[in-house]
Amino acid sequence: MHIFVPGGRTHDAISQQTLRRWLEALPAPSYLVVLRQEESGRVLRRVWSPDVIVQATAWMRHMNAAGWSILGRPWCGGRHVLVDDLATVTLARLADAYAPSAVVESSPGSFQAWVTVSQQPVGAELAGAVARLLARRFGGDIGATAWSQPGRVPAYTSRKPGRRMADGRYPYVRLVSADGPTVTPGADALLAEARGGEGGAPPVAAPPPPPPSTPPTSGGPRLIPRLPAEEVAEATRRLREMLPVGTPVDRSRRDYSIAYRLARHGASPAHIADVLAASDKVERRPAGAVDAYIDRTVRAAMDAVARRQHGGRS
């Protein structure tokens, strides 16, 4: 493993070098970046290119110092799988078996490993199954195995109150290794096992039910898990089929239809917001405008579904 220890350079130079190593180890056309204010629970979501992430170093450092944790993940169809909350011993076992592309120490003695399972997107359902399999096998956090689960971004501090050290400081999120991009040698067997294919272990259990805060799925067809970009593309296709040839798609209408569809099938507001963050409607907009647009769209869709369900019961 290559160990990266910050030297005597400026904070921004250190952060940029660390970020570049993390991005190069987990290549993707775009990345989900999540900023979470630990005290209030407020969340900001962005889908950024690698260049934009590096350019935003100073802004993220400012937000981090103001109490926001910085999280993120490659936004590329689940080919990089996160295994969270590993101890030193279990990390060593996982590294021997699956050669992670990157390892991050999220707090002293607690590690997150990124395992690359394919050169191509594998889809939300299979990526989640692989994450659960690895978490069970190596003692990771089974509650952090969604295909869209972000990990701690190195070069910043973890602002979780429970992680605060005795001297009052917050632990630095450290990039322990960045040996990727390398597909794990056991990728084929791992994917087969996650699918429950021949020669593998028994099929992996289905994802746990949504938390109580998530509205229950109502009757009708089962929601097919899609990546955010796939949701946007599918909604665009459906609208184009309804419009005269050459008519431009109303992106606000499309985004509302996405939010409404997901809300009707029981998706949580947070998941809907993650999907809308991939909309081309929010590109190149100021941060405040993006959050207001997503919040407004999600709220309108959730309210519409609630009214529909209430009307159905009366």
JOQUI-V20084 format. One record per backbone hydrogen bond with DSSP energy under -1.0 kcal/mol. CO is the residue of the C=O (numbers start at 1). NH is the residue of the N-H. E is the energy in kcal/mol with one decimal. If there is no record, write none. Layout:
# JOQUI-V20084
CO,NH,E / CO,NH,E
This chain:
# JOQUI-V20084
10,14,-2.4 / 11,15,-2.9 / 12,16,-2.7 / 13,17,-2.2 / 14,18,-2.5 / 15,19,-2.9 / 16,20,-2.5 / 17,21,-2.0 / 18,22,-2.3 / 19,23,-3.0 / 20,24,-2.7 / 21,25,-1.8 / 22,26,-1.1 / 30,75,-2.8 / 31,48,-2.5 / 32,73,-1.9 / 33,46,-2.5 / 34,71,-3.0 / 35,44,-2.8 / 36,69,-3.1 / 37,41,-2.9 / 42,37,-2.9 / 44,35,-2.8 / 46,33,-3.2 / 48,31,-2.8 / 49,53,-2.0 / 50,54,-2.0 / 51,55,-2.3 / 52,56,-1.7 / 54,57,-1.5 / 56,60,-2.8 / 57,61,-2.4 / 58,62,-2.3 / 59,63,-2.4 / 60,64,-2.6 / 61,65,-2.3 / 62,66,-1.2 / 63,68,-2.1 / 64,67,-1.5 / 67,38,-1.3 / 69,36,-2.1 / 70,153,-2.3 / 71,34,-2.8 / 72,151,-2.6 / 73,32,-2.3 / 77,122,-2.1 / 77,123,-1.8 / 79,117,-2.8 / 81,115,-2.9 / 83,113,-2.6 / 84,141,-2.0 / 86,111,-2.5 / 87,91,-2.7 / 88,92,-1.9 / 89,93,-1.7 / 90,94,-2.4 / 91,95,-2.9 / 92,96,-2.0 / 93,97,-1.7 / 94,98,-3.2 / 95,99,-1.6 / 101,180,-2.4 / 102,114,-3.0 / 103,176,-1.9 / 103,177,-1.6 / 104,112,-3.0 / 105,174,-1.9 / 107,110,-2.9 / 110,106,-1.3 / 110,107,-1.3 / 111,86,-2.9 / 112,104,-2.8 / 113,83,-2.7 / 114,101,-2.0 / 114,102,-1.3 / 115,81,-3.2 / 116,184,-3.0 / 123,127,-2.2 / 124,128,-2.2 / 125,129,-1.8 / 126,130,-2.4 / 127,131,-2.2 / 128,132,-2.3 / 129,133,-2.3 / 130,134,-2.5 / 131,135,-2.4 / 132,136,-2.4 / 133,137,-2.1 / 134,138,-2.3 / 135,140,-2.0 / 141,144,-1.7 / 146,149,-2.0 / 151,72,-2.7 / 156,173,-3.6 / 160,163,-2.1 / 161,164,-1.4 / 165,168,-2.2 / 169,165,-3.1 / 171,158,-2.4 / 173,155,-2.5 / 174,105,-3.1 / 177,103,-2.2 / 184,187,-2.1 / 186,190,-2.5 / 187,191,-2.9 / 188,192,-2.3 / 189,193,-2.5 / 190,194,-2.3 / 191,195,-2.0 / 192,197,-3.2 / 197,200,-1.7 / 211,214,-2.2 / 227,231,-2.3 / 228,232,-2.3 / 229,233,-2.3 / 230,234,-2.6 / 231,235,-2.4 / 232,236,-2.2 / 233,237,-2.2 / 234,238,-2.4 / 235,239,-2.2 / 236,240,-2.3 / 237,241,-1.7 / 244,247,-2.2 / 250,254,-2.4 / 251,255,-2.7 / 252,256,-2.2 / 253,257,-2.3 / 254,258,-2.0 / 255,259,-2.5 / 256,260,-3.0 / 257,261,-2.3 / 258,262,-2.5 / 259,263,-2.6 / 260,264,-2.5 / 261,265,-1.2 / 262,267,-2.5 / 263,266,-1.7 / 268,272,-2.3 / 269,273,-2.5 / 270,274,-2.0 / 271,275,-2.0 / 272,276,-2.5 / 273,277,-1.5 / 275,278,-1.8 / 276,279,-1.7 / 279,282,-1.4 / 282,285,-1.3 / 286,290,-2.2 / 287,291,-2.2 / 288,292,-2.2 / 289,293,-2.4 / 290,294,-2.6 / 291,295,-2.8 / 292,296,-2.5 / 293,297,-2.3 / 294,298,-2.8 / 295,299,-2.6 / 296,300,-2.2 / 297,301,-2.2 / 298,302,-2.8 / 299,303,-2.5 / 300,304,-2.2 / 301,305,-2.3 / 302,306,-2.3 / 303,307,-2.5 / 304,308,-2.2 / 305,309,-2.6 / 306,310,-2.3 / 307,311,-2.5 / 308,312,-1.8 / 309,313,-1.2 / 310,314,-1.2
